[in-house]
Amino acid sequence: MEFSLNSYDGALPVEVTLDEDNGRYMIRKSDTSGEYFNSPLEMVKWIRDNLKPEDFCIPAEFNQMMNSLAQFE
């Protein structure tokens, strides 16, 4: 699964990648820094703790992403 969300704090979108086949769980933030995780559960927890719908230009896209990621909680 890959998600691209436009945020208010940068020109580049926030990229969320959850690739179970290859064990890749990462987030590239709009400032091009990133976060890497060992499991989807860790990644979803980090997203819940650090991002919120109002950080993004279209909050509904964030909510849709979280609904898709809910299966990993």
C-alpha positions in Angstrom: 0.0 0.0 0.0 1.2 3.5 -0.8 -0.4 6.8 0.0 0.5 10.3 -1.1 -1.0 13.1 1.0 -0.5 16.9 0.3 0.3 18.7 3.5 0.3 22.4 4.4 3.8 22.5 5.6 5.7 21.6 2.4 5.8 21.5 -1.3 6.3 17.7 -1.5 3.6 15.3 -0.4 3.8 13.0 2.6 4.5 9.5 1.2 3.4 6.5 3.3 4.6 3.1 2.2 3.5 -0.2 3.7 5.0 -3.1 1.7 4.6 -6.4 3.6 6.0 -8.5 0.8 9.4 -6.7 1.1 9.2 -5.6 4.7 9.2 -1.9 4.0 7.3 0.4 6.4 8.2 4.0 5.9 7.0 7.6 5.8 8.7 10.3 3.8 7.6 13.6 5.3 7.0 16.8 3.3 10.5 18.1 4.4 12.0 15.0 2.8 13.1 13.6 6.2 11.7 10.1 6.9 10.7 7.5 9.5 11.3 3.8 9.1 9.6 1.1 11.1 10.0 -2.6 11.8 6.3 -3.5 11.6 3.1 -2.0 10.3 1.8 -1.8 13.9 4.7 0.6 14.8 4.1 2.7 11.7 0.4 3.1 12.4 1.0 4.0 16.0 3.5 6.6 14.9 1.1 8.1 12.4 -1.7 8.3 15.1 0.7 10.0 17.6 2.3 12.5 15.1 -0.1 13.3 12.3 -3.7 14.5 12.2 -6.3 15.1 9.5 -6.0 18.9 9.7 -2.3 18.7 8.8 -3.3 17.9 5.2 -5.0 19.8 2.4 -7.7 17.2 2.1 -8.4 15.7 5.5 -10.7 13.1 4.1 -7.7 11.5 2.3 -5.9 11.1 5.7 -9.0 9.5 7.1 -9.3 7.1 4.2 -5.6 6.1 4.6 -6.2 5.5 8.3 -9.2 3.4 7.5 -7.1 1.3 5.2 -4.3 1.0 7.8 -6.8 0.0 10.6 -6.4 -3.7 9.6 -2.8 -3.5 10.9 -3.7 -2.4 14.4 
